[in-house]
Amino acid sequence: MKKLMIMTAMVLIAVVPQVRGMPTMTGGPYIGNSWGVGVSASGIGSYDLVAVRIISGADVFDSPAIRNISNGAWTMNLDGSALASFSGPSVTSLNWNLWFAGGSPTAIGLDWAFFDGDTLVAETTWQLSDQGTLASWGFSDNWQPTRADVDGSAAGRVKSWRQPFGGLGFPSR
């Protein structure tokens, strides 16, 4: 009986996915000529590239979309209207601000992807309310980009798709 319990526990550990941390909203909305929110990501494990894309809503990213990165060695890779990414040395915790071009908050959907090397280590989806607050979030496998899709290479710029209407895509650049 004890052997059966140990085997069952081993199978559950191998099959049940580990729940990991996700990015959280830490401040905002910040409103000026454009608007933004504070973001913090920890508990994900190590990562060296973060990508975010707009999946719904009428707003676009401001330029630069990512500001006030807490690690000065991190820099922008892509700064498109619907896809942005930034990278640096591997970290386990990072803070930054995400900015949108509109003058006031609008409801908007976002997908996030975190990479460590070429490995996609975490992804999540956010829905921001028209007040600029986090209305909902969840783990997501809707977006399965490769690092080349989002790291700023020529392939990434060609493949940066925005999906605002039920999955219909058009290039963001």
Buried (B, 14 or more C-beta within 10 A) or exposed (E): EEEEEEEEEEEEEEEEEEEEBBBBBEEBBBEEEBBBBBBBBBBBBBBBBBBBBBBBBEBBBBEEBBEEBEBEEBEBBBBBBBBBBBBBEEBEEBBBBBBBBBEEBBBBBBBBBBBBEEEBBBBBBBBBBEEBEBBEBEEBEEBEBBBEBBBBBEBBBEBBBBBBEEEEEEEBE
